Amino acid sequence: MTDEQEYVNPFQAEELARGYDAFYETPLGATVDRLEKRLIYRLARPRAGETALDVGTGTGHWAIDLARKGLKVTGVDTSEAMLAVARQKSAAVAWQRGDAQALPFADYSFQLVLAVTTLEFVRDPQVALAEMARVTAPGGRMVVAVLNASSRWAHFYKAQAEKQETPFAHAHFFVPDEFVVLLSRWGKPTWSSAVFIPPTGRGLAAADIIEWLGQTGCHFVGPLFRCRHRGALLVGRVDR
Ligand SMILES: C[S@@+](CC[C@H](N)C(=O)[O-])C[C@H]1O[C@@H](n2cnc3c(N)ncnc32)[C@H](O)[C@@H]1O
């Protein structure tokens, strides 16, 4: 994108916002969600009573789950349409309109700062990460999850975006090395990836074993399981 082109957040559309959660209702979506939660929470280690910020909260999928775990959660997003859905789903989260690149919070406000599939859609991910670092309390952590450009899911989303208008036409997918370098500016990242089943849903019944093989790195099994560089969702944690 050039500076002259105005950036439009594709998630402003009401219809898209209303249908956003439907994927989680499918068998594939429910499994993907379970696998993503397992890794994100393994890295984030959320604890009841902590303050948390969910950046690019969307319809509040993560923010609401963290609130259920007893955290005091704020969800921030630029899309009023996505926030409207989130507000209808839960009053347990403080929903706020705001830009990840200029977070409307004081320095060191949150113990856990999370962003799940948000940086792909932000104009300047470096600025967003700097803002996340700014609002993370000393001793707190940032946990960032992005779609992996080296995964079959990214290829699927790109192919889909060539045929129809989807938000992924506007997304920047990250390769693992790029992701790790991006996070390293804020501390030494701990990272892995989740979701090794393909978007076709093939292998769904064996999703857990495929996940284990993927995350532990079994090169000998074949090209399907090339360790943490191939999972659909790259997840990294940086301690502050
Ligand atoms: C793919 S959705 C992810 C939503 C949620 N994190 C989840 O995992 O379900 C991306 C979200 O990022 C939001 N977003 C995009 N650019 C943003 C920005 N500059 N500041 C805050 N939110 C932004 C979009 O409005 C959208 O809700």
The ligand as a Gaussian input file, in Angstrom:
#p B3LYP/6-31G(d) Opt

LIG

0 1
 C       -9.353000     -11.100000      11.988000
 S      -10.107000     -10.006000      13.106000
 C       -9.597000     -10.730000      14.658000
 C      -10.559000     -10.453000      15.772000
 C      -10.213000     -11.146000      17.092000
 N       -8.896000     -10.769000      17.566000
 C      -10.301000     -12.642000      16.942000
 O       -9.250000     -13.305000      16.954000
 O      -11.410000     -13.163000      16.820000
 C       -9.084000      -8.559000      12.994000
 C       -9.592000      -7.426000      13.873000
 O       -8.603000      -6.390000      13.910000
 C       -9.289000      -5.150000      13.882000
 N       -8.375000      -4.101000      13.466000
 C       -7.853000      -3.904000      12.224000
 N       -7.056000      -2.820000      12.234000
 C       -7.065000      -2.343000      13.517000
 C       -6.425000      -1.245000      14.162000
 N       -5.607000      -0.420000      13.503000
 N       -6.665000      -1.057000      15.472000
 C       -7.485000      -1.879000      16.172000
 N       -8.125000      -2.931000      15.602000
 C       -7.916000      -3.159000      14.292000
 C      -10.439000      -5.398000      12.922000
 O      -11.439000      -4.428000      13.048000
 C      -10.870000      -6.795000      13.340000
 O      -11.850000      -6.747000      14.348000

